[in-house]
Amino acid sequence: MKSKNRTFKNSINAKIWSYLVLFSFLILIFLWVFQILFLSSYYEWRKTKDMKQLVNQIALSYRQNETMDGFLEKLETVSFENGICIELSNGSDHISYTSNFNDRECIKGTYSLPYKEDFINSNQFIKKYTLINPQFENKTLIYGLKLDDSLYAFISTSLVPISSTISILQSQFIYVTILVLALSLIISYFISKKLAKPIEDITTSAKELAKGNYNADFSTKTDIVEIKELTNTLNTAKKELARTDELRRDLMANVSHDLKTPLTMIKAYAEMVRDLTYKNKAKREANLNTIIDEVDRLNALVNDILSLSVMESKMLTLNMETFNLTELINTIVRRYEIFSTTLEYQFIINTTDEVMVTADKQKIEQVIYNLINNAINYTGEDKKIYIHIQKKDGVMVEITDTGKGIDPKEIHSIWDKYYKSQKNHQRNTIGTGLGLAIVKQILELHHFEYGVHSKKNKGTTFYFKIKDIS
């Protein structure tokens, strides 16, 4: 039970829910602090700012109105709309006008004389006073405004919010807090479920994939971009894993076949020499030569597997040097002279006199050797293999056969180990079936561009481009 509780507590569902609820709490705390605790401070700051504008507005109105009645009418409007108290004085104890919109905003009585006398004697245009109203004991802001030499205005307002308003706001805010918390709990729950459900589905499918079920479906009904990208990535990874697993099984079957065949023949011919032909020199020599050929084939297969393993592990270091590519290709082609004389293969080389390149000579030799082997195995009835070298933003090497070509659907797979268009594996005339995989690894280690062009029933061209030219 404790384990299940711990799992739920750490689940994405619980995490999202708790974070959203915490966010709601923080918002409410923020509102309580700034709307209740700092309400008086904000009210005072805002009132002071508004009073500055109103004082300037009253001064402007006095200058613009031609009659006193028009000015007094304007004062009534300003006092009513803004909840302020306005008094006009001629400079003595006589008050010519008072707006009584709100008694709380006004300071009345003889105790009001000191600040008025101070302003009149200061001869300033505007002056601010902050006093405590003895009648209501509230903090009051007063601006003295000199309208002309014989008329002064005193504009006052309370800097303390009405207590009843604060009480109403506080009680209302309690209900708002309860409502917001309830809604946040409910909404957070459904949001967390919506966000967590596709991830939970992906996790379930991932567990199936880990068990080897390559039919696991990672698609989800979500419009969240990141989750959709994740499902697309996982579906692609699933296909690649399925393909890799299939290639692994094919590789094991093919390697087993290629190991078993020469071992069987070696054993059969060795027994034949021991039991039947050991006295017949000619037959014995023929049988021993067959054994040697099969050992050579077996050795080549093992060497290719080891080479490919080293290259795939990225442990191979390249020995870069500058060499004559044309001379290297001519040397390689001469090794196939027996194919020309006995099997009538034609190797047609199209190149300039001398092409110098910088690369790992031994590895490039292996690339060319493997590509020529591949062309020999798949060329057409005319048995022609074309080798073309061209200087074009580097050195382009192309090896072309005249065979049946490669199905466009299979071109992306031909570089895989032991890939065959037909599942029934057949041994090539020469080679081990790992040639193109080795070519791919070598060229990628060099960071050389490579590829293949093929037309059905017209032949196939393998190419690679050496970037560095000495």
C-alpha positions in Angstrom: 0.0 0.0 0.0 2.9 2.4 0.9 4.5 1.6 -2.4 1.3 2.5 -4.4 0.9 5.7 -2.4 4.5 6.7 -3.1 4.1 5.9 -6.8 1.0 8.1 -7.1 2.7 10.9 -5.1 5.5 10.9 -7.6 3.4 10.4 -10.7 3.1 13.1 -13.4 -0.6 13.3 -12.7 -0.1 14.2 -9.0 2.8 16.5 -9.8 0.8 18.5 -12.4 -2.2 18.7 -10.0 -0.1 19.8 -7.1 1.8 22.5 -9.1 -1.5 23.9 -10.5 -3.1 24.0 -7.0 0.1 25.6 -5.6 0.0 28.2 -8.4 -3.6 29.1 -7.4 -2.6 29.5 -3.8 0.2 31.8 -4.7 -2.1 34.0 -6.8 -4.6 34.2 -3.9 -1.9 35.1 -1.4 -0.7 37.8 -3.8 -4.2 39.2 -4.1 -4.7 39.1 -0.3 -1.4 40.9 0.3 -1.8 43.7 -2.2 -5.6 44.1 -2.1 -6.1 44.0 1.7 -2.8 44.7 3.5 -1.6 47.4 1.1 -5.0 48.8 0.2 -4.6 51.9 2.4 -1.1 52.6 1.0 -2.3 52.2 -2.6 -5.4 54.3 -1.9 -3.2 57.1 -0.5 -0.8 57.0 -3.4 -3.6 57.1 -6.0 -5.6 59.8 -4.2 -2.4 62.0 -4.1 -1.9 61.5 -7.8 -5.5 62.3 -8.7 -5.5 65.4 -6.5 -2.5 66.9 -8.4 -4.5 66.6 -11.6 -7.7 68.0 -10.1 -5.8 71.0 -8.7 -4.4 71.8 -12.1 -7.9 71.3 -13.6 -9.5 73.7 -11.2 -6.8 76.4 -11.9 -7.3 76.0 -15.6 -11.1 76.2 -15.2 -10.9 79.4 -13.3 -8.9 81.0 -16.1 -11.2 79.7 -18.8 -14.6 80.7 -17.2 -15.6 84.3 -17.7 -18.2 84.4 -14.9 -17.9 83.3 -11.3 -21.2 81.4 -11.6 -19.8 79.2 -14.4 -16.7 78.6 -12.3 -18.7 77.6 -9.2 -20.8 75.2 -11.4 -17.6 73.6 -12.6 -16.5 73.2 -8.9 -19.7 71.5 -8.0 -19.2 69.0 -10.8 -15.6 68.3 -9.9 -16.4 67.9 -6.2 -19.3 65.5 -6.9 -17.5 63.3 -9.4 -14.3 63.0 -7.4 -15.6 63.0 -3.8 -13.5 66.0 -2.7 -14.2 69.1 -0.6 -13.5 72.6 -2.1 -13.4 75.9 -0.2 -13.0 79.4 -1.7 -11.6 82.1 0.5 -10.9 85.8 0.0 -7.8 85.8 2.2 -9.6 86.6 5.5 -11.9 84.5 7.7 -14.6 84.8 5.2 -15.3 81.7 3.1 -17.1 82.6 -0.1 -17.9 79.0 -1.2 -17.8 75.4 0.2 -18.8 72.2 -1.6 -20.3 69.8 1.0 -20.3 66.7 -1.1 -18.8 64.7 1.7 -18.3 66.1 5.2 -15.6 63.6 5.9 -13.4 65.2 3.2 -13.6 68.7 4.8 -11.8 70.1 7.8 -14.2 72.5 9.6 -13.9 75.0 12.4 -11.4 77.4 13.7 -8.7 74.8 13.9 -8.5 75.0 10.1 -7.1 78.5 10.1 -3.4 77.8 10.6 -2.7 76.0 7.4 -4.8 78.6 5.5 -2.9 81.5 6.9 0.4 79.7 6.2 -0.5 79.2 2.5 -1.8 82.8 2.1 1.4 84.2 3.6 3.7 81.9 1.6 2.7 83.6 -1.6 3.0 80.3 -3.5 0.8 79.2 -6.4 0.3 75.6 -5.0 1.2 74.0 -1.7 0.4 70.6 -0.2 -0.6 69.9 3.4 -1.2 66.6 5.1 -3.2 66.8 8.4 -5.3 64.8 10.7 -9.0 65.9 10.7 -9.8 66.3 14.4 -13.5 65.8 13.8 -13.2 62.3 12.2 -9.5 61.6 13.1 -8.8 60.6 9.5 -5.7 61.5 7.6 -6.5 64.3 5.1 -4.7 65.7 2.1 -5.1 69.4 1.4 -3.9 71.5 -1.6 -3.8 75.3 -1.3 -4.3 77.0 -4.7 -3.9 80.7 -5.4 -6.5 81.7 -8.1 -5.7 85.4 -8.0 -4.5 88.0 -5.5 -7.8 88.0 -3.7 -9.1 84.5 -4.1 -7.7 81.2 -2.8 -9.0 77.6 -3.1 -8.4 74.9 -0.6 -9.1 71.4 -2.0 -9.1 68.5 0.5 -9.8 64.8 0.5 -9.5 61.9 3.0 -6.5 59.6 2.6 -8.2 56.8 4.5 -10.5 54.4 2.6 -14.0 54.1 4.0 -13.9 51.3 6.6 -17.2 49.8 5.5 -15.8 49.4 2.0 -12.7 47.5 3.3 -15.0 45.2 5.4 -17.1 44.5 2.4 -14.0 43.8 0.3 -12.6 41.5 2.9 -15.7 39.5 3.4 -16.2 39.2 -0.4 -12.6 38.2 -0.8 -13.1 35.2 1.6 -15.9 33.9 -0.6 -13.8 34.5 -3.8 -10.9 32.7 -2.2 -13.0 29.6 -1.3 -14.6 29.6 -4.8 -11.2 30.0 -6.6 -9.6 27.2 -4.5 -12.5 24.9 -5.2 -12.4 25.6 -9.0 -8.6 25.3 -9.0 -8.8 21.8 -7.4 -11.4 20.6 -9.9 -9.8 22.2 -13.0 -6.3 21.2 -12.0 -7.5 17.6 -11.6 -8.9 17.5 -15.2 -5.9 19.3 -16.7 -3.5 16.9 -15.0 -5.5 14.0 -16.3 -5.5 15.4 -19.8 -1.7 16.0 -19.7 -0.8 12.8 -18.0 -3.0 10.4 -19.9 -1.0 10.4 -23.2 2.3 10.1 -21.3 0.9 7.1 -19.4 -0.2 5.5 -22.7 3.3 6.1 -24.2 4.9 4.5 -21.1 2.6 1.5 -21.4 3.6 1.1 -25.1 7.3 1.6 -24.3 7.1 -1.3 -21.8 5.6 -3.5 -24.5 8.4 -2.4 -26.9 11.0 -3.3 -24.2 9.6 -6.8 -24.1 10.2 -7.1 -27.9 6.7 -6.3 -29.1 7.4 -4.2 -32.2 3.7 -3.8 -32.9 3.3 -1.4 -29.9 1.4 1.7 -30.9 2.7 5.0 -29.7 -0.1 7.2 -31.3 -2.1 9.3 -28.8 -5.2 11.6 -29.1 -3.5 14.8 -28.1 -2.8 18.1 -29.6 0.2 18.9 -27.5 3.1 19.5 -29.9 5.9 18.1 -27.7 4.0 14.8 -27.0 3.1 14.4 -30.7 6.8 14.8 -31.6 7.7 12.3 -28.9 5.2 9.7 -30.3 6.5 10.3 -33.8 10.1 9.8 -32.6 9.1 6.6 -30.7 7.2 5.2 -33.7 10.3 5.8 -35.9 12.5 4.2 -33.2 10.1 1.3 -33.1 10.4 0.7 -36.8 14.2 1.0 -36.8 14.4 -1.5 -33.9 12.1 -3.9 -35.7 14.2 -3.5 -38.8 17.5 -3.9 -36.9 16.1 -7.0 -35.2 15.2 -8.5 -38.5 18.6 -7.7 -39.9 20.2 -9.2 -36.9 18.3 -12.5 -37.4 19.2 -12.4 -41.1 22.8 -11.7 -40.2 23.0 -14.6 -37.8 21.3 -16.9 -40.4 23.6 -15.8 -43.2 26.8 -15.9 -41.2 25.9 -19.3 -39.9 25.2 -20.4 -43.5 28.5 -19.0 -44.8 30.4 -20.5 -41.9 28.7 -23.9 -42.2 29.2 -24.3 -45.9 33.0 -24.0 -46.0 33.4 -26.0 -42.8 31.2 -28.8 -44.3 33.2 -28.8 -47.5 36.5 -28.8 -45.6 35.4 -31.7 -43.6 34.1 -33.6 -46.6 37.2 -33.1 -48.7 39.5 -33.9 -45.8 37.7 -37.2 -45.2 37.9 -37.9 -49.0 41.7 -37.4 -48.9 42.0 -39.6 -45.8 39.8 -42.4 -47.0 39.8 -42.3 -50.8 42.3 -40.2 -52.7 45.4 -40.2 -50.4 47.1 -42.6 -52.9 46.1 -40.7 -56.0 48.3 -37.7 -56.2 46.2 -35.7 -58.8 42.9 -36.2 -57.0 44.6 -35.6 -53.6 46.1 -32.3 -54.8 42.7 -31.2 -56.2 40.9 -32.0 -53.0 43.5 -30.2 -50.9 43.3 -27.1 -53.2 39.5 -27.1 -52.6 40.1 -27.3 -48.9 42.6 -24.3 -49.2 40.1 -22.3 -51.2 37.3 -22.9 -48.6 39.7 -21.9 -45.8 40.6 -18.7 -47.7 36.8 -18.0 -48.1 36.3 -18.6 -44.4 39.2 -16.5 -43.5 37.9 -13.6 -45.7 34.5 -13.8 -44.0 36.0 -13.7 -40.5 38.3 -10.8 -41.5 35.3 -8.8 -42.9 33.2 -9.4 -39.8 36.1 -8.3 -37.6 36.8 -5.2 -39.8 33.2 -4.2 -39.7 33.0 -4.6 -36.0 36.0 -2.4 -35.5 34.7 0.3 -37.7 31.2 0.2 -36.2 32.8 0.6 -32.7 34.4 3.8 -33.9 37.8 2.5 -32.7 39.4 2.7 -36.1 41.9 5.5 -36.8 42.6 6.6 -40.3 46.1 6.8 -41.7 45.8 9.8 -44.1 48.3 10.1 -46.9 48.5 11.5 -50.4 48.5 9.0 -53.3 47.8 8.5 -57.0 44.2 7.3 -57.2 44.5 6.4 -60.9 47.5 4.2 -60.3 45.7 2.5 -57.4 42.6 1.7 -59.5 44.8 0.3 -62.3 46.6 -1.9 -59.8 43.3 -3.2 -58.4 41.8 -4.0 -61.8 45.0 -6.0 -62.8 44.1 -8.4 -59.9 40.9 -9.3 -61.8 42.8 -10.3 -65.0 41.8 -13.9 -64.4 38.1 -12.8 -64.7 38.9 -11.1 -68.0 40.8 -14.1 -69.5 38.6 -17.0 -68.1 35.2 -15.5 -67.7 35.4 -12.7 -70.3 34.7 -9.8 -67.9 35.5 -6.3 -69.3 36.8 -3.6 -67.0 36.5 -0.2 -68.7 38.4 2.6 -66.9 37.6 6.2 -67.8 40.0 8.6 -66.1 42.6 11.3 -66.6 46.3 10.5 -66.5 46.9 11.2 -62.9 44.6 12.1 -60.0 46.2 12.8 -56.6 44.0 12.5 -53.5 44.5 12.5 -49.7 42.8 9.7 -47.7 43.5 6.4 -46.0 45.0 4.5 -49.0 44.4 1.0 -47.6 40.8 1.8 -46.7 40.0 3.4 -50.1 41.5 0.4 -51.8 39.1 -1.8 -49.8 36.2 0.4 -50.9 37.1 0.2 -54.6 37.8 -3.6 -54.3 34.4 -4.2 -52.6 32.5 -2.1 -55.2 34.1 -3.9 -58.1 33.3 -7.3 -56.5 29.7 -6.1 -56.2 29.6 -5.0 -59.8 31.1 -8.4 -60.9 28.3 -10.2 -59.0 25.4 -8.2 -60.5 26.5 -7.0 -63.9 24.6 -8.0 -67.0 25.2 -10.7 -69.7 27.7 -8.4 -71.4 29.9 -8.7 -68.3 31.0 -5.1 -68.5 32.1 -3.0 -65.5 32.7 0.7 -65.9 35.1 2.7 -63.6 34.8 6.4 -64.1 37.0 9.0 -62.3 36.2 12.7 -62.6 37.5 15.9 -61.0 34.3 17.8 -59.8 34.5 19.7 -56.6 36.8 17.0 -55.4 37.3 13.6 -57.1 34.2 11.6 -58.0 34.6 7.8 -58.4 31.8 5.9 -60.1 31.6 2.1 -60.6 28.8 0.9 -62.8 27.4 -2.5 -63.8 24.9 -3.3 -66.5 22.7 -5.6 -64.5 18.9 -5.6 -63.6 19.2 -2.6 -61.3 17.8 -2.2 -57.8 14.2 -1.6 -56.8 13.8 2.0 -55.6 12.1 0.6 -52.4 15.3 -1.3 -51.6 17.9 1.3 -52.3 18.0 2.6 -48.7 18.6 -0.9 -47.4 21.4 -2.1 -49.6 24.1 -0.7 -47.3 22.9 -3.0 -44.5 24.9 -6.1 -43.5 23.8 -9.1 -45.5 20.9 -7.3 -47.0 19.3 -9.4 -49.8 16.3 -8.6 -52.0 15.3 -12.2 -51.7 15.2 -13.8 -48.2 16.8 -17.1 -49.5 20.4 -16.3 -49.1 22.7 -17.3 -51.9 26.5 -17.0 -51.9 27.9 -14.5 -54.3 30.5 -15.4 -57.0 33.0 -13.6 -54.8 32.9 -11.7 -51.6 31.2 -12.3 -48.2 28.0 -10.3 -48.4 29.5 -7.6 -46.1 31.1 -5.5 -48.8 28.7 -2.6 -49.0 28.4 -2.4 -45.2 32.2 -2.1 -45.0 32.1 0.5 -47.8 29.6 2.6 -45.9 31.6 2.5 -42.7 34.9 3.5 -44.4 33.3 6.4 -46.3 31.5 7.7 -43.3 34.7 7.6 -41.3 36.3 9.8 -44.0 33.2 12.0 -44.1 33.0 11.4 -47.8 29.8 11.8 -49.8 28.5 8.4 -51.2 25.4 6.9 -52.8 23.9 4.9 -55.6 21.9 5.5 -58.7 20.0 2.6 -60.4 17.6 2.1 -63.2 15.6 -1.0 -63.6 17.1 -3.3 -66.3 19.8 -0.7 -67.1 22.3 -1.1 -64.4 23.5 0.4 -61.1 26.2 3.0 -60.3 27.8 3.3 -56.9 29.7 6.5 -56.3 31.8 8.3 -53.7 33.5 11.7 -53.6 36.9 12.4 -52.2 36.9 16.0 -51.0 40.7 16.6 -50.4 42.9 16.9 -53.4 46.6 17.5 -53.1 
